[in-house]
Amino acid sequence: MRIIRGKYGRRRFDVPTNITARPTTDFARENIFNVIDNIYDFDSEPTALDLFAGTGAITFEFLSRGCSMVTAVEKATTQYNFIRKVAGELNANAHLRLIKGDVLQFLKSATTGYDIVFADPPYDMPEFGEIPMAVMQSKVVKPTSLFIIEHSKKYDFSSLPHFVEHRAYGSVNFSIFDMESDNNC
């Protein structure tokens, strides 16, 4: 795993071979962060939430670019331990809240809103299609939040409220929602 840009940029970490996550490719991650950079000002030290954190690549990209606090939610023990290990190596624990648990349960009980919310659910998750609305109906989004979900090409979320853009990088797709947008198709 490679952190692309920011204060931890170009740092590499060997991902354990027994990780079951499907990490976002460097190419797709670099491109979606270019989009986020053009929408959101990281100089304002936003807060971010990484749902289904996996290897933590998105989490560490947020931290590297200047988020004041990143909450990462990951259920699998191997991935959770890897994120914790990398955070320690980067000395980033002060800006990371790592939660070991189920994302859907987390969304039901969350009381904190974030500036940027990123979700990368397993593509074969039975409830995958319900994730965007579960996020947008939870308290993790604020009226000014930016929400991005990574998904396969079989999903089209363009009819959902606050949808603003779809991006595809190879087989990786992102749908972007801006809570300030009044798109209520």
C-alpha positions, 0 to 999 in steps of 0.5 A: 500500500502506498500513500500518494500525497501529503505529509506521508506521501510516497510511504509504502507499507506491506499489506498482510497476505491474509487481508480479505479487503479489496483495496482501491487501486493507486490509480483510482485513489489518486484520481478520486482524491484529485476530484476531492481536492478540487471540491474540498479545501484540505487547508481547512483541516476537515474531519473525515469518516472512512467506512469499510476502511479495509487496508486504511489506504483512504484513511491514511490519504485523508490524514496525509492531506491534513484532516484534523481527525479521521474516524475509520470503521473496520470489522475484520480483525486483520485489517483493523490490526493493520490500520492500527500498526500503520497509524503507529508507524506514522505517529498518527494515532492522535488524529485517528479514531479507529473503530472495530465494528459493523458499519451499519450498526455504527451508522445507526448509533453515530452522533457525530457529523463529518465534513467528508464521508467515504464508503467502500463496501465489499462489492458482494455485500447483500445490502450494498445498494442500501448503503448510500441512503443509510449514510445520508439518513444517518447523523454522520453527514452534515448539511455541508458534507461531501459523501463518496461511495466506491462501487462496481459498474452495476450500480447507478446512484444518480437518481438519489438525492444530493448526487452530483457526479459519477467517476470511473477509473478502470473498473472502479466507480465512484458516486459523489454526493454533496449534501449542499446540492439540492438535486432531489431527483 
